[in-house]
Amino acid sequence: MNALFLKDLAAKTHRGIEGRVREGRSGGGLCYGYDVVPEIGADGKPVAGARRINEAEAAVVQRIFADFAAGWSPRAIAQRLNAEHLHGPRGRPWGDTTIRGHATRGTGILHNELYIGRLVWNRQRYVKDPGTGRRLARPNLTSEWLVTDVPELRIVDQDLWEQVQARLTRIRQSPMVANSRATEFWTRRRARHLLTGLAFCGCCGVPYLWSARTISPAATPARACARTSAASAARSLNPSSWTVLKAA
């Protein structure tokens, strides 16, 4: 009975969110470049999902698109934004993946269609891994997507958007990327350690990683900036280099 109740509740919640999206409102979460707008309905109750453009963040979004179209890499863009102390989504440092995102899932600054006034919802669903209990994202069919035009939320003009998407397509189709994906490198992930995701580099803002085994099997593992070369990692960056430590 409990399982049936939860399944029915999930279906009702999904329908409720779908109704909000059809009205051009947020289906959940806050996208970088926008603010939540508190609203009260005719019945006196709060109405969720309204958004407006955050001008300061919108300027950063426009800059990211312009820099990428001009030939800058996501990593170089992230480094420059961090050097200027411009915070990324949720107030965190910028990273190249935050900018680049995932093409299939439509994530990342450069793939977010909301910046051209197109709200896309239901791209993916979540299932639970029976072994770990963790939620896993699975893509939905294109026919299951819900697309709503919200021109008042456009930040990036169409020409610039198309330039960026054309460059992203060229990169995905390049021999280097194709060969890299053929190795299925994502199946060989690093193990998690005590400070994984908690320590960040004070110079460029990217997370520290556990490094050394790529240098020599006998090397001493050490925390190192993700952008540090293998030779530098071997010199073992010490905790005094860690300028940001988040509370667990």
Disulfide bonds with the S-S distance in Angstrom:
none
